[in-house]
Amino acid sequence: MNIKKVLSNIIMVTSLMLLTACASTQMGAQEEREVELEVRHISGDVMVFQSFEWLYDWSEHVVRAEVLSQRVDLVDIELFPNDPYMPMTISTIRILEVFSGDLQEGDTTEMWQLGGKYDGVDRRLHVLFSRKIDLPLGEELILFLDVDARDSSLPLSLTSTFQGTYRSISSVGRADSDITQAYYEGTLDAEVVFESVSDDNPLTLTLGELMRITEEDRNRRR
């Protein structure tokens, strides 16, 4: 029997076993080092609009739109000096009808809201903003939108975090390609109510009120 050969094989097998054990230990350590989910609750005072005229005047765009998709990005919004990066829920919307502003029917654009759950490789952060509302995917909404005064290239935002979103005609069981035309043709009643997506909103928006404010705004701009 070749003693040297036997010892060499034993050493090789032992080395392989040690390498396998080390690899398993490293994999276990990586699993243990999985990034933990940080959860933050944010609340704050927001402007409460007492009338739709006021909300309308403060909005850069008032549109009927459909929410096509959503994602959450980690964005430097300089909200907190020690940790400026916050999750932002970014919704892609398709414009169906324009009441105010320079967006066009058929346009696709983005809007963002503070808060959401960000799952990244190096960081996982879920921010719950007390005034954030969830925009229902695939649903038509009446949106009151604003632009960032410092950088107009940024996504749009709701003029009011909880007063800027209303369910469109789908809330009463029908959908029209142009509710303005349907209103003036008399096929839609002025008392149709657009339900607020937020339960905290004290305002009630009717089709007649939306049409009245839109007409007054267009007359002022002529």
trRosetta pair geometry for C-beta under 8 A, 3 or more apart (Angstrom, degrees):
i j d omega theta_ij theta_ji phi_ij phi_ji
1 6 6.7 16 164 -33 108 134
2 5 3.9 43 107 14 119 116
2 6 6.6 157 91 -16 66 84
3 6 5.8 -57 -150 37 33 111
3 7 6.2 31 156 -17 68 108
4 7 5.9 -57 -148 39 29 109
4 8 6.2 33 152 -23 64 107
5 8 5.6 -54 -148 34 31 114
5 9 6.5 31 154 -19 65 103
6 9 5.9 -55 -152 34 31 109
6 10 6.4 32 151 -19 65 105
7 10 5.6 -53 -148 35 34 113
7 11 6.4 36 153 -20 66 105
8 11 5.8 -54 -151 35 30 112
8 12 6.5 31 152 -20 64 106
9 12 5.6 -54 -149 35 33 112
9 13 6.3 30 155 -17 67 105
10 13 5.9 -56 -148 37 30 108
10 14 6.2 30 154 -19 65 109
11 14 5.7 -56 -146 38 29 112
11 15 6.2 32 154 -22 64 106
12 15 5.7 -54 -149 33 30 112
12 16 6.5 29 153 -18 64 104
13 16 5.8 -55 -152 35 32 111
13 17 6.4 33 151 -19 65 105
14 17 5.7 -54 -150 36 32 112
14 18 6.4 32 152 -19 65 106
15 18 5.7 -55 -150 36 32 111
15 19 6.3 32 153 -19 66 106
16 19 5.7 -54 -146 36 32 111
16 20 6.3 33 154 -19 65 105
17 20 5.8 -54 -148 36 31 111
17 21 6.3 31 153 -19 64 107
18 21 5.6 -54 -147 37 31 112
18 22 6.3 33 153 -20 65 105
19 22 5.7 -52 -148 35 31 112
19 23 6.4 31 154 -19 65 105
20 23 5.7 -54 -148 36 31 111
20 24 6.4 30 154 -18 65 105
21 24 5.8 -54 -148 36 31 111
21 25 6.3 33 152 -21 64 106
22 25 5.6 -55 -149 36 31 113
22 26 6.3 31 153 -19 66 105
23 26 5.7 -53 -148 36 32 111
23 27 6.4 31 153 -18 65 105
24 27 5.8 -54 -148 37 32 111
24 28 6.3 33 153 -19 64 106
25 28 5.7 -56 -150 37 31 112
25 29 6.3 32 152 -21 65 105
26 29 5.6 -52 -147 34 32 112
26 30 6.5 35 152 -21 64 103
27 30 5.6 -51 -150 33 33 113
27 31 6.6 34 151 -18 64 103
28 31 5.7 -53 -151 35 34 111
28 32 6.4 33 151 -18 66 105
29 32 5.6 -54 -148 37 34 112
29 33 6.2 26 153 -15 67 109
30 33 5.7 -61 -145 42 31 106
30 34 7.7 68 148 -57 57 69
31 34 6.1 -9 -172 -35 41 107
35 120 7.7 -40 87 82 165 70
35 121 7.5 125 -9 155 144 31
35 122 6.6 138 -86 180 149 21
35 123 6.2 -142 -174 -105 146 21
35 124 5.1 138 117 -1 112 102
36 124 6.9 -142 109 57 27 114
37 124 4.4 -65 -102 118 64 122
37 125 7.5 170 -161 -84 61 21
37 126 6.1 21 178 -4 107 110
38 123 7.7 -26 13 -172 118 88
38 124 6.7 149 15 93 71 65
38 125 4.8 -13 64 -112 104 72
38 126 7.0 180 89 27 53 66
39 126 4.9 -14 -109 69 72 103
39 128 7.2 16 -172 -6 89 108
40 125 7.1 -2 6 -170 109 94
40 126 7.3 169 26 88 65 54
40 127 4.9 -16 68 -113 102 73
40 128 7.0 -175 91 27 50 71
41 127 8.0 162 -89 -160 20 56
41 128 5.1 -22 -110 70 66 104
41 130 7.3 56 -178 -55 88 90
42 114 7.3 -75 84 140 147 123
42 115 7.2 -144 45 -82 119 101
42 127 6.0 10 -2 -175 119 102
42 128 7.0 166 24 83 71 49
42 129 4.8 -24 73 -105 105 69
42 130 6.9 -133 95 -6 53 81
43 129 7.5 146 -85 -161 41 54
43 130 4.0 31 -106 -3 88 139
43 131 7.6 112 -138 -20 63 86
44 130 7.6 162 19 40 54 112
44 131 7.5 -75 57 -1 75 125
46 131 5.5 78 -13 -108 148 171
46 160 6.9 113 153 -154 122 76
46 161 5.5 -88 -136 26 162 116
46 162 7.1 119 84 14 152 102
47 160 6.6 -107 81 -110 89 94
48 160 7.8 84 -117 -143 34 131
48 163 7.3 119 -143 -33 55 143
48 202 7.6 43 -174 21 116 118
49 52 7.6 84 135 -89 128 29
49 54 4.9 -178 -156 94 100 113
49 55 4.2 82 162 -65 169 93
49 58 7.3 -137 -96 22 128 139
49 160 5.9 -98 -6 -66 115 148
49 163 5.5 -170 34 113 109 161
49 203 6.9 -13 91 -39 95 144
50 54 6.2 53 51 22 70 151
51 54 4.8 99 63 5 84 101
51 55 7.1 -152 99 -1 47 87
51 203 7.5 138 -130 -113 21 124
52 55 5.3 -53 -142 43 42 112
52 56 5.7 48 155 -26 72 106
52 203 6.3 136 -60 -172 84 139
52 205 6.1 112 -92 -105 140 92
52 209 5.9 93 50 148 155 123
52 210 7.4 -91 167 -85 151 60
52 213 5.9 -111 119 -51 109 160
53 56 5.8 -55 -145 36 25 113
53 57 6.3 24 156 -18 62 109
53 213 5.8 -154 -94 -122 65 118
54 57 5.9 -57 -147 36 27 109
54 58 6.5 20 157 -14 62 110
55 58 6.0 -64 -150 39 29 107
55 59 6.4 29 154 -28 64 112
55 144 5.5 -21 159 -157 105 167
55 159 6.2 128 -165 103 78 138
55 160 6.3 -54 -129 -11 109 128
55 163 6.2 -118 -111 128 139 120
55 164 7.3 -171 -168 -94 120 70
55 203 7.5 -84 -18 -12 147 177
56 59 5.8 -62 -152 28 29 113
56 62 6.1 -9 -134 -61 80 148
56 100 6.8 115 -170 -2 91 160
56 144 7.0 -104 -94 -124 46 121
56 213 5.0 -174 -42 159 172 135
56 214 7.9 -130 -149 -71 140 56
56 217 6.5 -120 150 -63 125 139
57 217 7.8 -164 -86 -105 67 113
58 144 7.9 51 80 166 87 121
58 146 7.1 -34 143 -86 82 120
58 159 5.3 125 109 -167 102 129
59 62 5.3 84 108 -60 143 87
59 100 6.7 98 98 87 106 131
59 101 7.6 -74 133 -52 90 118
59 144 4.3 -101 -93 -171 146 86
59 145 6.0 81 -161 53 102 37
59 146 6.0 -108 -132 -69 54 75
59 159 4.4 -79 -90 -54 84 148
59 164 7.5 145 -97 -131 122 107
60 101 5.6 75 140 -107 62 117
60 145 6.2 -63 60 105 87 75
60 146 5.1 108 3 -132 103 44
60 147 4.8 5 7 -5 170 94
60 156 7.6 -138 66 -134 122 109
60 159 7.8 172 10 -78 70 106
61 98 7.5 -68 -158 -140 93 91
61 100 6.4 174 -147 95 33 75
61 101 3.3 -5 -106 -38 70 172
61 102 7.7 -88 -93 33 100 51
61 103 5.4 49 -135 -3 136 120
61 143 7.5 11 109 104 97 97
61 144 7.8 162 89 -158 56 35
61 145 4.3 -13 65 64 100 108
61 146 7.8 -161 26 -70 77 24
61 147 7.9 83 -7 -40 102 92
61 156 6.8 -42 37 -137 131 147
62 98 7.8 105 81 -168 59 54
62 99 4.3 -54 101 73 103 112
62 100 4.1 46 29 36 100 103
62 101 6.5 155 19 -6 54 109
62 142 7.4 7 -177 -179 84 88
62 143 7.3 -178 -147 89 44 52
62 144 5.5 -6 -106 -107 83 66
62 145 7.4 -179 -79 22 35 75
62 214 7.3 -137 90 -95 138 98
63 95 5.3 -62 -172 -135 143 95
63 96 7.5 128 167 44 94 64
63 97 6.5 157 -164 83 68 54
63 98 5.4 -27 -109 -108 90 56
63 99 6.5 -164 -86 17 34 82
63 100 7.9 -117 -53 51 63 59
63 101 6.9 -63 -49 50 100 129
63 103 5.9 -28 -77 71 142 140
63 142 7.5 179 93 -149 36 51
63 143 5.5 -12 62 57 81 95
63 145 6.9 -9 18 7 104 122
64 95 7.7 97 75 -165 53 58
64 96 4.7 -65 106 71 94 104
64 97 4.0 21 39 48 114 101
64 99 7.5 88 -20 -25 81 101
64 140 6.1 13 178 -179 97 104
64 141 7.2 173 -151 86 56 36
64 142 5.6 -31 -97 -95 71 64
64 143 7.7 146 -106 14 21 79
64 168 5.4 80 -146 -107 108 137
64 179 6.8 119 -55 16 161 121
65 93 4.3 35 159 170 133 121
65 94 6.2 160 -160 76 82 41
65 95 5.3 -41 -101 -104 97 45
65 96 5.8 173 -101 7 33 88
65 140 7.2 166 87 -149 26 63
65 141 6.0 -26 65 62 74 83
65 143 5.5 -23 27 8 118 127
66 93 6.5 156 75 -158 40 72
66 94 4.9 -11 56 54 95 97
66 96 6.0 80 -18 -41 92 120
66 138 6.9 -7 -173 -155 101 27
66 139 7.1 -178 -139 89 70 24
66 140 5.3 -38 -86 -93 79 65
66 141 7.6 139 -98 15 30 77
67 70 7.1 6 175 -51 113 100
67 91 5.3 -46 -141 -174 102 125
67 92 7.6 109 -163 76 57 51
67 93 5.6 -39 -99 -100 51 83
67 135 5.0 157 -90 140 155 115
67 136 6.6 150 42 88 140 44
67 137 5.2 -110 106 -118 112 42
67 138 6.6 -50 73 -6 83 26
67 139 6.3 11 28 48 105 68
67 141 6.8 39 -29 3 99 123
68 91 7.8 132 45 175 64 77
68 92 4.6 -54 63 99 108 98
68 93 6.4 170 3 -107 88 24
68 94 5.6 80 -46 -20 119 100
68 108 7.2 -12 3 -139 152 111
68 137 7.7 0 146 -152 9 84
68 138 7.9 75 -113 -78 32 50
69 91 7.3 166 87 -153 42 56
69 92 4.7 14 52 39 86 115
69 137 7.3 39 -103 -132 29 114
70 89 6.1 -4 -169 -176 113 94
70 90 6.8 154 -154 81 60 47
70 91 4.9 -22 -98 -100 87 72
70 92 7.4 -148 -72 15 40 73
70 135 7.2 158 -80 67 132 106
70 137 6.6 -107 -6 -82 111 107
71 89 7.7 166 86 -152 31 53
71 90 5.5 -18 64 61 79 97
72 87 5.1 1 -179 -168 112 107
72 88 6.9 160 -153 75 62 38
72 89 5.4 -30 -97 -96 81 60
72 90 7.2 159 -100 14 27 79
72 116 3.9 -165 -117 135 122 134
72 117 6.0 162 17 69 175 44
72 118 4.9 -140 130 -83 116 69
72 119 7.9 80 74 10 124 69
73 87 7.3 151 80 -149 31 57
73 88 5.6 -21 64 58 82 92
73 90 5.8 19 7 -8 108 128
73 118 7.2 29 167 -111 9 117
74 85 5.0 25 171 176 100 114
74 86 7.3 167 -151 81 62 18
74 87 5.9 -39 -95 -89 62 57
74 88 7.8 141 -114 13 15 80
74 118 5.0 91 -63 -158 92 161
74 120 6.4 -33 -16 -41 136 140
74 123 7.0 71 -91 84 161 126
74 125 7.0 88 -105 43 112 126
75 85 6.7 156 75 -147 24 67
75 86 6.3 -35 63 64 76 69
75 87 7.7 91 17 -142 81 14
75 88 4.6 -3 15 1 130 128
75 112 7.7 24 0 -176 162 158
76 84 4.8 38 -151 119 78 115
76 85 5.5 -39 -84 -87 62 70
77 84 6.5 -174 54 174 45 84
77 85 7.8 105 14 -125 73 27
77 86 5.3 -48 29 34 118 115
77 88 7.1 119 -44 -61 133 124
77 114 7.5 -122 72 -104 172 101
78 81 7.8 23 -162 -90 70 50
78 84 4.8 -8 -90 -142 39 122
79 84 6.4 136 31 -145 60 59
79 86 5.6 24 21 -31 135 141
79 114 7.7 99 -78 -131 153 132
80 83 5.1 4 91 61 120 72
80 84 6.2 -160 64 -88 60 42
80 86 7.8 113 13 -60 99 109
81 84 7.1 5 -128 -64 18 90
85 125 7.9 129 115 31 98 164
86 114 6.4 -9 137 -147 138 89
86 115 7.9 -32 165 -63 108 35
86 125 7.9 -126 -144 125 40 140
86 127 5.9 4 -163 -23 90 166
87 115 6.4 12 90 -176 99 18
87 116 4.3 -135 141 69 118 85
87 117 6.6 29 -167 -78 167 4
87 118 4.0 -154 -100 -27 112 111
87 125 5.6 -171 -36 98 112 101
87 126 7.1 -13 9 -121 158 28
87 127 5.0 178 42 20 106 109
88 112 4.6 12 168 -174 117 125
88 113 6.8 153 -164 70 71 36
88 114 6.3 -43 -111 -105 75 40
88 115 7.7 53 -116 34 36 32
88 116 6.6 21 129 23 8 127
89 112 6.5 152 79 -155 48 67
89 113 4.8 -16 60 59 101 93
89 114 8.0 -3 19 77 84 7
89 115 6.2 -20 -9 84 109 66
89 116 3.8 148 -61 -64 91 135
89 132 7.5 108 21 -166 132 134
90 110 5.6 -1 -176 -171 101 118
90 111 7.4 164 -152 83 57 35
90 112 4.7 -26 -98 -97 71 92
90 155 6.0 -163 -134 -57 99 170
91 110 6.9 153 79 -154 44 64
91 111 5.4 -17 60 63 94 85
91 112 7.4 169 16 -90 70 38
91 113 7.5 31 -7 -1 107 103
91 135 5.4 -4 -89 62 161 149
92 108 6.3 12 -180 -179 99 102
92 109 7.6 174 -150 92 61 25
92 110 5.6 -37 -97 -96 60 76
93 108 7.2 173 87 -150 39 58
93 109 6.2 -22 62 66 85 71
93 110 7.4 140 16 -110 79 25
93 111 6.1 12 0 6 125 110
93 143 7.3 -4 -165 -10 168 161
94 106 7.3 -25 -173 -152 94 27
94 107 7.4 166 -153 88 53 44
94 108 5.2 -25 -99 -98 72 79
95 98 6.4 22 176 -64 124 89
95 103 5.1 -172 -98 147 160 123
95 104 6.6 123 85 86 144 36
95 105 5.7 -133 116 -119 98 34
95 106 6.6 -30 71 33 89 23
95 107 4.5 22 21 55 126 88
95 108 7.5 -142 3 -74 79 31
95 109 7.1 36 -35 12 106 105
96 105 6.5 14 178 -140 19 89
96 140 6.5 -27 16 -134 159 111
96 177 7.9 -137 -179 -162 102 51
97 105 6.3 16 -93 -99 34 108
97 178 6.0 140 -104 -127 124 63
97 179 6.5 -155 37 25 177 87
97 180 6.7 171 -172 -7 132 105
98 101 6.3 -120 -160 66 108 84
98 103 5.6 -177 -104 80 121 85
98 104 6.9 -50 -36 -118 144 22
98 105 6.2 -116 -12 -52 98 77
99 180 7.5 165 -98 -69 81 123
99 210 6.9 -72 -127 174 156 100
99 214 4.6 -90 -168 -111 101 127
100 214 6.6 -141 -48 -125 94 82
100 217 5.8 -27 -98 123 123 153
101 145 7.5 1 -61 67 165 103
103 107 5.2 -127 -171 48 90 151
103 109 6.8 -89 -125 -8 124 145
104 107 4.8 110 62 -36 74 112
109 155 7.6 144 158 -141 86 75
109 156 6.4 51 134 -2 125 119
110 155 4.1 -73 111 -119 98 113
110 156 7.0 161 97 23 49 78
111 143 7.5 -132 -45 -175 171 150
111 145 6.3 -99 -109 -125 132 122
111 155 5.3 159 -119 163 20 107
111 156 4.2 -43 -103 76 87 88
111 157 6.2 148 -165 -90 88 28
111 158 7.1 80 173 -44 130 67
112 154 7.8 -70 21 163 128 95
112 155 4.3 97 -13 83 100 137
112 156 7.6 149 15 73 65 41
112 157 6.0 -40 65 -91 68 84
113 116 7.5 112 86 -40 89 108
113 129 7.7 -150 156 51 93 142
113 132 5.4 117 156 -136 123 103
113 133 7.8 -110 -146 50 159 57
113 135 7.7 163 -13 -18 143 111
113 157 7.1 131 -85 -141 53 85
113 158 6.8 23 -94 3 98 111
113 161 7.2 112 -143 -137 102 89
114 127 7.2 -72 162 116 79 134
114 129 5.0 88 106 -56 98 160
114 132 6.4 -130 78 -78 69 118
114 161 7.8 -40 36 -117 101 129
115 127 4.7 -128 -123 102 60 93
115 128 6.2 62 -147 -128 120 19
115 129 3.7 -119 -56 4 132 105
115 132 4.2 -99 45 -41 148 164
116 126 7.5 -101 126 -140 32 60
116 127 6.6 13 39 54 43 86
116 132 8.0 -139 -48 175 68 161
117 124 8.0 4 -177 -174 83 83
117 125 7.6 -176 -149 96 47 44
117 126 4.2 -4 -110 -109 83 93
118 123 7.1 12 111 109 114 92
118 124 6.7 -174 97 -146 67 42
118 125 4.9 6 54 57 106 83
118 126 7.3 -167 25 -75 61 47
119 124 5.3 12 -121 -121 57 96
120 123 4.8 18 62 59 120 67
120 124 6.4 -162 38 -73 65 54
128 132 7.6 -139 -167 38 47 124
129 132 4.0 87 72 -21 104 111
129 161 7.6 -98 132 -168 127 146
131 161 4.2 67 132 109 116 136
131 162 5.0 -101 -167 -38 90 113
131 200 7.9 -94 -128 61 75 151
132 161 6.4 -67 -87 -176 43 114
133 161 7.2 148 0 159 90 71
133 162 6.0 121 -33 -115 117 67
133 165 6.1 -152 83 47 141 143
133 197 5.1 114 159 116 145 113
133 198 4.9 -100 -80 -75 141 92
134 197 7.9 -141 69 168 53 123
135 139 7.9 -158 169 56 70 106
135 141 6.9 -69 -151 -32 99 162
135 165 6.7 -124 -102 -140 88 151
135 197 7.2 -9 -108 -159 53 167
136 139 4.1 28 96 12 112 136
136 141 7.7 146 48 -60 88 117
136 197 7.4 -157 -8 -128 98 121
139 167 6.7 -49 162 -129 126 89
139 168 7.7 166 159 26 80 94
139 170 6.3 -140 -155 67 82 151
140 167 7.5 81 85 -167 67 59
140 168 3.7 -59 118 40 104 137
140 169 6.9 -11 90 38 139 73
140 170 5.2 132 40 -8 105 119
140 175 6.7 129 3 -126 151 111
141 165 5.6 -23 -174 -160 131 86
141 166 6.5 137 -166 70 75 42
141 167 6.3 -54 -110 -107 68 36
141 168 5.8 -136 -93 -27 12 95
141 197 7.2 -6 -129 -47 122 129
142 165 7.5 144 77 -158 59 37
142 166 4.2 -15 55 64 106 102
142 167 7.6 2 13 72 85 11
142 168 5.6 131 -36 -84 80 79
142 194 5.3 0 15 -173 138 155
142 205 7.0 -136 83 117 150 155
142 210 7.1 -78 -150 -116 153 149
143 158 7.0 -105 -163 -109 92 83
143 164 6.4 34 -161 153 61 90
143 165 6.0 1 -107 -105 70 69
143 166 8.0 -159 -66 30 36 70
144 158 6.7 63 79 -160 73 73
144 159 4.5 -63 130 24 100 122
144 160 6.7 20 84 22 126 88
144 163 7.5 -23 48 114 138 75
144 164 4.1 -119 60 -143 94 85
144 165 7.7 -119 25 -54 79 42
145 156 4.5 12 -176 168 124 131
145 157 6.9 140 -155 74 75 30
145 158 6.4 -65 -106 -107 57 37
145 159 6.3 -173 -133 -32 5 85
145 164 7.1 110 -69 179 44 130
146 156 6.8 145 69 -165 36 82
146 157 5.6 -32 63 70 88 82
146 158 7.2 26 16 127 92 17
146 159 4.5 114 -34 -91 108 70
147 152 5.1 15 170 -128 131 79
147 154 7.7 132 -168 66 71 85
147 156 6.1 -53 -90 -114 61 75
147 157 7.9 139 -105 24 16 80
148 151 5.1 -8 103 60 127 66
148 152 6.4 -165 64 -87 76 33
148 154 4.4 23 12 54 143 128
148 157 7.2 78 -60 1 79 116
151 154 4.9 78 100 -18 103 106
158 161 5.7 120 83 -100 126 34
158 164 3.6 158 -170 72 103 150
158 165 6.4 -51 -120 -41 135 96
159 163 7.8 -63 89 83 89 90
159 164 4.9 152 46 -100 75 128
160 163 3.6 -11 104 52 146 93
160 164 4.4 161 54 -38 72 94
161 164 7.0 29 -47 15 6 113
162 198 4.1 117 -168 -126 86 172
162 200 5.3 -13 164 71 145 113
162 201 5.8 -163 140 -68 88 88
163 196 7.3 -39 -131 -138 50 127
163 198 7.0 -75 -70 47 40 138
163 201 5.0 138 -104 -124 70 109
163 203 6.1 66 -148 27 111 125
165 196 7.1 93 86 -160 64 64
165 197 4.3 -28 110 21 112 128
165 198 6.9 99 59 -15 100 92
166 194 3.9 57 155 140 129 113
166 195 6.4 152 -161 76 78 35
166 196 5.6 -48 -103 -97 78 47
166 197 6.7 -141 -94 -18 24 81
166 205 5.3 -53 -103 50 163 140
167 170 6.5 -97 174 68 99 89
167 171 4.0 100 117 -56 124 126
167 194 6.1 -178 69 -169 55 71
167 195 4.6 1 36 59 114 92
167 196 7.9 -92 3 -26 81 3
167 197 6.5 125 -43 -70 82 78
168 171 6.8 157 76 -2 30 95
168 175 7.6 59 113 -121 114 82
168 179 7.3 -147 -170 -38 104 149
168 194 6.6 -10 -109 -129 31 108
169 172 6.0 -63 -167 42 57 97
169 174 5.6 -59 155 87 109 72
169 175 5.4 142 89 -109 114 44
169 176 5.8 40 37 15 175 86
169 179 5.8 -176 -48 -92 128 126
169 188 7.4 -73 -115 -122 124 136
169 192 7.3 0 -116 166 76 147
170 173 7.5 65 -170 -67 40 12
170 174 7.5 -142 -103 69 36 26
170 175 5.5 14 -76 -76 79 99
171 193 7.8 -84 107 95 132 72
171 194 6.8 123 36 -138 144 48
171 195 4.9 -172 -157 13 157 112
172 192 5.8 -82 -24 -148 161 105
172 193 7.8 127 -65 53 118 65
176 179 5.1 122 70 -82 121 62
176 181 7.5 -154 155 66 127 91
176 182 4.4 -31 -167 -39 168 148
176 187 7.6 135 -100 100 142 121
176 188 6.8 -89 -15 -55 154 130
177 181 7.9 -9 82 46 81 129
178 181 4.0 47 105 15 117 113
178 182 6.5 159 93 -14 63 86
179 182 5.2 -52 -143 41 41 116
179 183 6.1 50 154 -29 68 100
179 188 6.1 -2 -158 5 81 172
179 207 6.8 -119 163 -135 121 117
180 183 5.7 -52 -152 29 29 113
180 184 6.7 14 157 -7 63 107
180 211 6.8 144 -126 -111 74 98
180 214 7.6 -98 -110 104 117 158
181 184 6.2 -63 -147 43 31 101
181 185 6.0 24 157 -14 67 114
182 185 5.8 -60 -140 43 28 108
182 187 4.7 -82 -161 71 82 104
182 188 4.2 63 129 -11 108 116
183 186 7.8 37 169 -67 28 25
183 187 8.0 -80 -61 54 19 66
183 188 5.0 -52 -82 68 58 111
183 190 7.1 82 -152 -87 101 67
183 207 5.9 -165 -101 160 121 118
183 208 7.8 165 -153 -88 124 52
183 211 5.3 -160 146 -81 161 148
184 211 7.9 170 -56 -151 81 140
188 192 5.9 -43 177 -12 96 146
188 207 6.0 -113 139 169 117 168
189 192 5.3 129 73 -36 80 87
189 207 7.1 118 94 51 49 135
190 206 6.6 51 155 147 64 118
190 207 5.7 -140 -146 84 37 94
190 208 3.0 52 -175 -70 100 115
190 211 7.3 -92 -125 35 90 132
191 206 5.8 -47 -144 -153 33 131
191 207 7.4 -7 46 38 13 96
191 208 6.5 7 -61 -8 40 123
192 206 6.4 128 72 -161 47 74
192 207 4.2 34 60 -10 101 124
192 208 8.0 134 36 -17 71 77
193 204 6.2 -37 -144 -178 113 102
193 205 7.1 118 -160 81 62 53
193 206 5.5 -45 -96 -99 58 71
193 207 7.9 -99 -64 -15 19 77
194 205 4.5 -33 57 91 107 108
194 206 7.2 173 8 -106 80 18
194 207 7.0 117 -33 -62 98 65
194 210 7.2 51 -3 -38 138 139
196 199 7.5 157 99 -79 108 23
196 201 4.0 -132 -175 57 161 141
196 203 7.1 116 -70 75 136 75
196 204 7.5 -100 -24 -106 109 49
196 205 7.3 115 -65 11 83 102
198 201 4.6 102 81 -26 103 102
205 209 6.2 -133 -154 73 59 124
205 210 6.1 55 -180 -55 105 104
206 209 4.7 94 57 7 84 101
206 210 7.0 -149 93 -5 44 86
207 210 5.7 -57 -149 38 32 112
207 211 6.2 29 156 -16 67 109
208 211 5.9 -58 -147 39 29 109
208 212 6.2 30 155 -21 65 108
209 212 5.6 -53 -144 35 32 112
209 213 6.3 26 160 -14 66 106
210 213 6.2 -58 -146 39 27 105
210 214 6.1 27 156 -20 63 112
211 214 5.7 -56 -143 38 29 113
211 215 6.2 29 159 -19 64 108
212 215 6.0 -57 -148 36 27 109
212 216 6.4 24 155 -15 63 108
213 216 5.8 -55 -146 39 32 111
213 217 6.2 33 154 -21 65 107
214 217 5.8 -56 -148 36 29 111
214 218 6.4 25 156 -16 65 106
215 218 5.9 -55 -145 37 30 108
215 219 6.4 32 154 -20 64 107
216 219 5.7 -55 -148 36 31 113
216 220 6.5 34 153 -22 63 104
217 220 5.8 -53 -152 32 32 113
217 221 6.6 23 154 -16 64 110
218 221 5.8 -61 -148 38 34 109
218 222 6.9 48 152 -39 64 97
219 222 5.9 -41 -154 9 35 116
